[in-house]
Structures are given as C-alpha cells and as structure tokens.
Amino acid sequence: MQVKSRVRVEGGRERITLVPESLDDLWHLQYVLEPGDLVAGDTTRRIQRDDEELRDTGGEREHMHVTIGVEEVEFHKFANRLRVAGTIEDCSREDQLGLHHTLNVEDYDEVEVTKDWKPDQLDRLDEAEESADNPDVVIATVEEGEAHIHTVTQYGTESRGTFTGTTGKGEYARGRGELFAELASALARMDADAFILAGPGFTKQDAYDHIEAEHPELAEKMTVVDTASVGDRGVHEVLKRGAVEDVQRETRIAAEADAIDELTKRIATGHEAAYGPEQVQKAAEYGAIDELLILDEKLREERGPDGEWDIDVNDLITDVERKGGEITVFSSEFDPGLQLRNLGGVAALLRYRLE
C-alpha cells in the first residue's frame, strides 16, 4: 500500500490518499472503510443526454472524479476489486450530486479517504504500507551448479542474488556443500516471514537438508516446491502454482492459531484470559489486557449502526492501547477466526487473573 499524502481537513477529519498495490491491500481497505466516510476516485458513469441518437442506447459513459459518501463496502476477492457504494457528495457535474454510485477500486487505483481515523485503522494502513517495503516471502531456486534468490514484493518479484559453483557428488561433494552453505547463509540474513525452496530433481531436497542441519530456524519457515526450472522461469512456476499465496496464508493462520491456542489453554485451566464483550470490557477497565483478540467482521459490525454489543468497540481498542496492550485482528476466513467467533468475536490474553 502506498500512502501518498495525509492532510487535516475541516471538522477534524483527516484525508489520506492511498494507492492499493495488491489484493491484500484491497482486503485491508475493506476493514478501514465504514459508513459515513468519504471516498474519492476516478470512475465512469453512464449519462443520459437529450439527444435522439443516444436515447435508445441508455446514454454514454463519461469519465469523472467523484466523492462518495460511503454506505456499503464489499470485497470481491475473485474479481480483484473493492466495491464502495453510496451517494455522490461531490462531482464535476452538479446534476449527478445526490445520486447513487459505486466506485470499483482495483490495484493501483488512487483513492482519497476522508474520515475520523481510529488507531487500529491507522495501524492497519501502516502494516499494509510496511509490507510493500519488506517482502514477506523469499523464493530460492536451486539446481546442480547454480542457485538464485528472489523476493516477492507488492509489485512483483525482484532478483536479489545468484550463486554458482561445483555441485557434483562424490569427490566434488565439498564444492556442492559450499554452494548450499553460501545460499543458506544469504537466506539466513534476510528478514522474511516465509521461504520457498524450489527447483528440479533432488538437488533442492539436498539443499534443504543442509539448511535444516545448519540453520534449523530457517528451515522451520521453509516450504519445498518442485519446479522444472530455476531463476526467473522457476519463480514464474512457483507463482503460477499459487505457492506464495499458500505460504502467506499459512503464516497468518499460524500466528492466529498460536494466539487462539494460548487463549483456549488458559480458559481450560482458569488462567489469565477473558472472552465475550462483557468479560473483555471488565478486563480493559482494570488495565489487565496484554493482547486483545478481535474478529475482523465483528469489528466492522460493531462499528455500524446495528452493532449488538453494549460496549463501544472504538473506546475499547483505544483503552487497551493506552494501557500498553496489543491488538490482533483475526481474519474471519480462517479457522482460528471461526474459533474466536464462537467465543463471541472478542477475547483477551490477560496480564493477571481478575478473580
């Protein structure tokens, strides 16, 4: 996510200009936008004209820049777009003001969002922006005689290094080990959430065995994938098979699973945990929350006009952060999020027991 500018506007709101660069960024935006926000962007709109030649065609489409008062937001994962629906609050054509319109936001579409930003929403933007600079997945491809390292970025892949050397077996085994050691050493210096090791034949498995022996902490983050090629072509194969999306999803699931496992263990043993809005609110008032766990869909629901909780979710988050607690927003698409939903959509790991 690119954050291009931030400007304070009338009424104490802040206007942030954003450029989503991936499907993940659009997913983040879904949980940032809420009814009452203003979203501006370029669009096309069918305009009716008093022209006999156009009357039967239903009008013609015009490009224009509009500002929408948000009413609904829908993330269409398989269409690679975010649909923002509402009424037109500002437009170059006055005859369009007050009419309903839907902005289809896709990758690299610039949008301006004006709203009262909440701390967790700004944190979400920061997370999306940082992911553009720090690749979360590294792809290493290896075969006899050569190895390559690529990083996966928001805008594609980038070559980070190539290594060559003797990799024959038998009397040349030392040279083979040196190539694996050079590759492993380079990977160990990289800050990434997950690594994919790919290539043809058995060489990649031998390389993995070396990494597992010399850098076990690196091997724990590594997935082995079979490809017919190495280098750019090998990376293309990895991307085409969806391996990057798989490890990204697994990395997020793993972090959420660790938190929910710790929560359920504490609940079962009567230790430092709370779940459900009432218990969590009480824990927040005592400053006992070390980590607040909240479901993304529940967070969005409770910020809307039909929220069911008696507590103010925005005040809850602000209170937890002010008292030094962390906030973890769970995805409703994964199993840990479904477990959290069964516990009321909100829970907390506590610093101490309340009773």
N, C-alpha and C positions, 0 to 999 in steps of 0.2 A: 504494500500500500504506500502510495506517495501522499504525503501531507504537504501540499504546496504553499498554503498560507493559512494564517489564523488572525481574525480581526474581530474586535469587540464592536457590537452594533447597538443600536438604540434598544433600551429595555433591559440591558444587562446580559443579553444573549451573546453568543459567540458564533461567528461564521467561519467554518473550516472548509477549505477547498481540498477535495480528495480525488485521487485517481486510483481506483482499484486495479490491480495488476494480475489477479488470478481469481479462480473460483473460490478459494479460501477467503479472499478479501471481500467478495460479494456476500459470502456467508457471514462474515463479521459484521458487515453493514446491516444485515437483517436484524441483528440484535442491538444495534446502535440507534436505528430509526424507530420513532414511535409517533402516535397520533399527535398532531399539533405542531410538529416540526415543519420547517420549510426546506424544500429540496429544489434546487435549480439546476437545469441542464439543457443541452440541446436536444431537440426532438423534431418529429414531423407530425403534422396534424392535417386531417382532411378538412378543407374549407369549402363551404357551399358558396357559389357565386351566382349572381343574377345574369347568367349567360346561357342562352338557349343551347349552345353547343356542348356545355358542360352539365346541364341539368340532368340528363339521363345517366350520367356516369357516377352520380353521387358526389361530385366535387373533385378537386385535385389536392394532392398533398403539398404542404408548404413546410420548409424548414424554418424553425423558430426557436428562440430561447425562452423557456417558461420557468416560473417558480410555482411549485405545487405545495399546497397545504396538505400535509400527509394525513390520509385516513386509513389506508391499508398498505401493508408491505408483504410481499410474497417472494420467497426464494425458489427459483425454478432451476434445480441442480442440473437436470438433463438438458435444459435449453441454454445453460450458461448465462443466465441473466437474473437480475433482481427487478421485480415489478413494483413501482412505487405509485400508488393511485391516490387521487384526491382532487381538489378543485384548484383551478388556476388562479393564483393570487396576483401574479404579475406577468405581463407578456407585452411584446411589442405591438400586438393588435388588441385594442381595447375591447373589440366585440367578442373576444374569447374569454374575458375575465369572468370568473364565477362558474365557468363550465367545467365539467368533469374531464379528467385526462389521466393517462397512465404513462409514466416515464419508464422505459425499458433500459436499465443500466447494465452495461456489459463491460468486459475487460477493457481498460484504457479509456473509458468514458469519464470525462471530468465532470464532477458534480460539486455543488456548494450546499453544505448542510448548516442551517441556522437553527440553534436550539439552546436550551439551558442544559449544558453538558453535565452529566453526572460523573463522579470519579471513576467508577468501574467502566463507563463507556470510553472515557479518555484512556484508561489503561488498555482497553481493547484495541484502540487505534494505535497506541504505542507498540503493542505486541505485533500487530499486523505490519507496522512500519519497520520494526526491527527485523522481522523475518525476511524482508527484502534485502537487507544488508548482510545478514548472517545465514548462509544456507543451512537448512536443517538436514539435508541428505547429501552424502558424498557417494559417488559411483566410482569404483576402481575396477578396471578391466585388465585381465592378465592372461597371457599365453606364453608358450616357450619362447624366451628371448626378449620379451617386452612387457611393460605394464604402463597403464595410463590412469590418471586421476582427473575426474570431472566433478564439479559442484553443480547442484541443482539450485537455480535461483528463481525469483518470481518471473523473470523474463525469458528463461530458457536454461541452457547449460553452458558452463564455461570450463575450458581446459585449464588445469592447474599444474600439470606436470607429466612428463614421460620418462620412463626409465628403461634402459636396455642392458643386456648382459648375457653371459653364457648361462644356459639353463639345462644343459644336458645332464643326464643321470650318470651313475657310476663314478668314474674318475673325475667327472666335472661337477659332481654334486655340490662342492663348495661354492662354485660360481652361481649355481642355481639358488643356493641358500642366501647368497649375498644380494641377489635381486629381490628375493622375498623380504629380506631384512630392510633393504632400502625402502621398499614400498610400505612395509609395516611402520617403519619409523616416521615416514612422511604422514601417514594416516593418523598416527597417534598424536601428532602435533596439531591436528585440525579439530576445531570446535564444532561438532555436529551432533545432532540427535540420533542419527542412524547412518549406517554404511551399507552399501550394496557391493558385493564382490562378484563379478561376472566374468565369463569367458568360456571358450570351448574346451571340451575334453576334461582331463583330470588335473590340469595344472592349477586351476582355481582352487580345487579342494586341497592340493598340497600347500598352496599359499595360505589358505585358511588355517590348516593345521599348524603352520609356522606361527601365524598371528596368534592363534589360541594358546600356543605354548609360551610365546614371548610377551604378548600383550593381551592377557585374558579379559581385561576390562574393555578393550576394543572389540574383541570377538563377541562379547555379550550384546553389542549394538549392531552386529553384522548379520546380513542375510545373503545367502549364496544363490545366485541365479545363473542358469545355463543360457549362453548366447553363442551364436556361430562366429561372431567377430569380436574384435576389441577396438579401442579407440572410439572415434565418433560413431562409427557404424554399430559398435557394441552398445554404446549408450542409447542410440536410437532404438535398438531392440529392447533394452530394459524399459525405456519409456513407453514403447508401444504395448508392452505386456502389462502395463499398469503397476509394475513393481514399486515405483516411487510412491504412488498413491497408497498402496498397501502398507508400506512401512511407516508413512506419515500417520495413517490412521491407527496403526498398531502402537506407535509411540504415544499418541494422545490417549488411546484406550489404556495403555499400561500405566500411565501416570494417574488417570482417573481411577483405575482398578485398585492401585495401591492405596489411594485415599479412602475408597469405599470399603476395602477390606479392613483397613485400620478402624474405620468407623464401626463396622458390624462387630468386629472383635471386641471393641470397647463396650458396645451396647450389651453384648452377650455376657460380659464379665462385670458389668456395672461400673465401668471406669469412666474416664473423663470424656463424655460425649453427650450430645443433645440432638434431638431431631423433631421435626414439626415446627410450625411457626411460633407456637406459644413457648415451648422449651427454649428455642433458639433466641427469641426475644428476651427472655429472662436472663439467659447466659450473657447476652450482649450488654444488658443493663449492669451486670456485675463486672464487666470487663474481662470475662473468662474465656472468650473465644480466641483460640490460636489460629484456626483456619475455618472460614465459613465456606460451606459447600452448597451451591445453589444451582438448580437446573435452568438451562437457558430458556426453555419455553415457559417455565413458571415465572422466571424473572420478567419476561415480556408480558405475560398475562397480568401479573400483579401491578404492572405499571400502567395498564389500561384502565378504562372506566369500569370494567366488570370484574375487577380483582376480588378474590374471595377472602383473602387474609384480612384480619383486623389490624395488622401492623403495616406500617409504611415501609416498603422494601428499600426505598432510597435512604430513609433515615437509618435503617438497619445497617446497610452497607457502609454508610458514612461513619456511623458509630463504631463499627468493627475496625475500620481502617484507622480512625483517630486514636483508638486504643491499642494500636500495634498489631492487629490481626491481619491475616492474609485472606484474599477472596479467590476461590476457584469456581469458575463457571463450567458446569458439566454439559456435554452435548447430549441432547435427547435422542440422538441417532444411535448411540452405542449402549451396550449392556450395563455398564456402570451407571449411566444416566437413568436407565429404566429402574435400577435398584433404588436410586435416590428418589425417583418419582413415587415409588411405593412407600417411601418414608415421609411423604408429604412435600417433596420437592426442595426441601431445605434442611440442612443439618450442620453440625459443627463439631470439630475436634477441639476440646477444651484444655485450658492450662491446668485446671483443677476441678474436682467434683464440686457440684453445687450443694449436694445433700450428703 
